[in-house]
Amino acid sequence: MKYHIDKQAQYALVTVEEKILNTHLSSDLKAIFIDLESEGFQYVIMDMSHINYSDSSGLSALIAGNRRFSSLGAFVICGLNDHVEKLIIISQLDKILDIVPTREEAAESVILTVLEKKLQNES
């Protein structure tokens, strides 16, 4: 699988550079999430701007990432194309996944979550 991980101080930005997220790639994506967690990342942004199609196993990988990082910090998805977004809406995953349009908004969302968690821990 072609991908890029941009590791920032507060989050990791995962960009899958494939057009299709299917059963052949979903296990690789889940492995990336496990590796990031083992490296200590609690906040992950998933940039899906290159992905034009996803099947149910691709959605399963997103759910796995959401379960893993939402409990630790945050899992934010950005850059959905129309087809993948419709699939997420039809499957009602838009109710559980944190989806924003752009990388910038995803980074802002993560930073706000970090600040909220710090404030909660202080009180």
C-alpha positions in Angstrom: 0.0 0.0 0.0 1.3 3.5 -0.8 0.9 5.8 2.1 2.6 8.7 3.9 2.6 9.4 7.6 3.4 13.0 8.7 4.2 12.8 12.4 3.6 16.0 14.2 4.0 16.8 17.9 0.4 16.3 18.8 -0.9 13.9 16.0 -0.1 11.7 13.1 -1.5 12.5 9.7 -2.0 9.3 7.7 -2.5 9.8 3.9 -3.3 6.7 1.9 -2.1 7.3 -1.6 -4.3 4.7 -3.3 -7.5 5.2 -5.2 -9.3 2.1 -3.7 -9.5 1.2 0.0 -10.5 -2.5 -0.1 -9.9 -5.8 1.5 -6.3 -5.9 0.2 -5.4 -2.6 1.8 -7.6 -2.6 4.9 -5.4 -4.9 6.9 -2.3 -2.7 6.1 -4.2 0.3 7.3 -5.2 -1.5 10.6 -1.5 -2.4 11.0 -0.5 1.3 10.6 -2.9 2.2 13.3 -1.5 -0.4 15.7 2.1 0.9 14.9 1.1 4.5 15.6 -0.5 3.5 18.9 2.6 1.6 19.9 4.7 4.7 19.1 2.5 6.6 21.6 0.3 8.5 19.3 -3.2 9.3 20.7 -4.5 11.5 17.9 -4.7 10.5 14.3 -5.9 12.3 11.2 -6.9 10.1 8.3 -6.6 12.0 5.0 -8.7 10.1 2.4 -8.4 12.7 -0.4 -6.8 10.2 -2.8 -9.4 7.4 -2.2 -12.1 7.3 -4.8 -13.7 4.0 -3.6 -14.0 2.0 -0.5 -15.7 -1.3 0.2 -17.0 -2.6 3.5 -13.5 -3.8 4.6 -12.2 -0.3 4.0 -14.9 1.1 6.2 -14.1 -1.6 8.8 -10.5 -0.3 8.9 -11.8 3.2 9.6 -14.0 1.9 12.4 -11.0 0.1 13.9 -9.0 3.3 13.8 -11.9 5.2 15.3 -12.3 2.7 18.2 -8.5 2.6 18.8 -7.9 6.4 18.9 -11.2 7.8 20.1 -10.7 6.1 23.4 -7.1 7.4 23.6 -7.5 10.9 22.1 -9.2 11.5 18.7 -9.5 10.0 15.2 -10.5 12.5 12.6 -11.2 11.8 8.9 -10.8 14.4 6.2 -10.8 14.7 2.4 -13.7 12.4 1.6 -14.8 12.3 -2.0 -18.5 12.2 -2.8 -18.7 8.4 -3.4 -17.0 7.5 -0.1 -18.9 10.1 1.8 -22.2 8.7 0.5 -21.2 5.2 1.5 -20.4 6.4 5.0 -23.7 8.2 5.2 -25.7 5.2 3.9 -24.0 3.0 6.4 -24.7 5.6 9.1 -21.1 5.8 10.1 -21.2 9.6 9.9 -22.9 9.4 13.3 -19.8 7.8 15.0 -16.9 9.1 12.8 -15.5 12.6 13.2 -15.4 13.8 9.6 -14.3 17.3 8.5 -13.6 18.6 5.0 -10.0 19.6 5.1 -6.6 18.7 6.7 -6.5 22.1 8.3 -9.9 21.6 9.9 -8.8 18.2 11.1 -5.7 19.6 12.7 -7.8 22.3 14.4 -10.2 19.6 15.7 -7.3 17.6 17.1 -5.8 20.7 18.8 -9.1 21.6 20.3 -9.6 18.1 21.6 -6.1 18.2 23.2 -6.9 21.4 24.9 -10.2 20.1 26.2 -8.6 17.0 27.6 -5.9 19.1 29.3 -8.6 21.3 30.9 -10.5 18.3 32.0 -7.4 16.8 33.6 -6.7 20.0 35.4 -10.1 20.3 37.0 
